[in-house]
Amino acid sequence: MMKFYNFTLYFCILLLLSKFMIANNKNINNNMFKLPQFKLKGNISIEEAIDRRRSIRDYLDQPLKIEDVSQLLWAGQGISDPTNKFRTAPSAGALYPIKLYICVGNVSNLPNGLYYYQNSNHSIIMLTNIDIRKNIWEVSLWQNSIIKAPIVIIITAIFDITKRKYGERASQYVYIEAGHIAQNILLQAYALGLGGVPIGAFYDDGIKNVLKIPKDETPIYIIPIGKKK
Ligand SMILES: Cc1cc2nc3c(=O)[nH]c(=O)nc-3n(C[C@H](O)[C@H](O)[C@H](O)COP(=O)(O)O)c2cc1C
């Protein structure tokens, strides 16, 4: 009789555990996390976002929602014209040399770690499950906004993609594009009731090492984002 009870107990625990694991990983497949659908309507106007935007460096110690992550990455590099594969931000020759990474430190229902934004299916790919905000902070002049933010978006570029067509002019074009993307993200952050700051002061090689990005990829901007204090 005792054996029967033990068996039933183990069975129930196993069932509960498997249900819990499935519930928490229903969107994760091969380290890919499908982001929720972005919205095309918000609560405030573009004019208000432009007028009210400020660089925010201090954040509430509260998690962001996965919907916020979805909206911010879409604003930066989402595909807005699936036929032509055009994106939310302009790109010289539609060559798209920019990549977006997101370091997650406090987002509800999303494991901490470093992810790469894959706009083809609006998903993020986990590169490591280690929260590397402290490592980013150490190579960015110890700017505390990076440590305090629940997420940090990193903009990198492969200059060669644009150089092949535009030669020496490419470097201007790529930096201009990063500016377009950063502004989209920052205005979207404001519209979501969040705040962020564009950070240009960091050691390129330091960020390359921390992110473990290929040699031909250059970090351009770091954008910590969180709930405004
Ligand atoms: C290219 C660039 C680099 C920046 N780098 C940093 C930085 O490393 N750290 C920081 O706290 N703010 C940085 N900022 C934000 C500026 O300090 C900020 O935009 C400026 O003080 C004006 O404030 P506002 O953005 O609220 O209008 C940078 C801004 C730009 C455009």
The ligand as a Gaussian input file, in Angstrom:
#p B3LYP/6-31G(d) Opt

LIG

0 1
 C       26.522000      60.492000     -29.620000
 C       26.034000      60.626000     -28.191000
 C       26.745000      60.026000     -27.177000
 C       26.270000      60.104000     -25.859000
 N       26.954000      59.445000     -24.883000
 C       26.474000      59.478000     -23.617000
 C       27.132000      58.743000     -22.590000
 O       28.140000      58.079000     -22.800000
 N       26.568000      58.765000     -21.354000
 C       25.444000      59.485000     -21.058000
 O       24.986000      59.442000     -19.913000
 N       24.801000      60.205000     -22.018000
 C       25.284000      60.213000     -23.277000
 N       24.625000      60.893000     -24.269000
 C       23.387000      61.630000     -23.935000
 C       23.649000      63.146000     -23.819000
 O       24.403000      63.397000     -22.651000
 C       22.300000      63.873000     -23.772000
 O       21.631000      63.678000     -24.980000
 C       22.470000      65.364000     -23.524000
 O       22.914000      65.610000     -22.212000
 C       21.182000      66.166000     -23.763000
 O       20.143000      65.696000     -22.908000
 P       18.771000      65.106000     -23.483000
 O       19.080000      63.883000     -24.284000
 O       17.930000      64.817000     -22.272000
 O       18.143000      66.156000     -24.347000
 C       25.085000      60.848000     -25.573000
 C       24.394000      61.442000     -26.615000
 C       24.848000      61.323000     -27.912000
 C       24.030000      61.964000     -29.012000

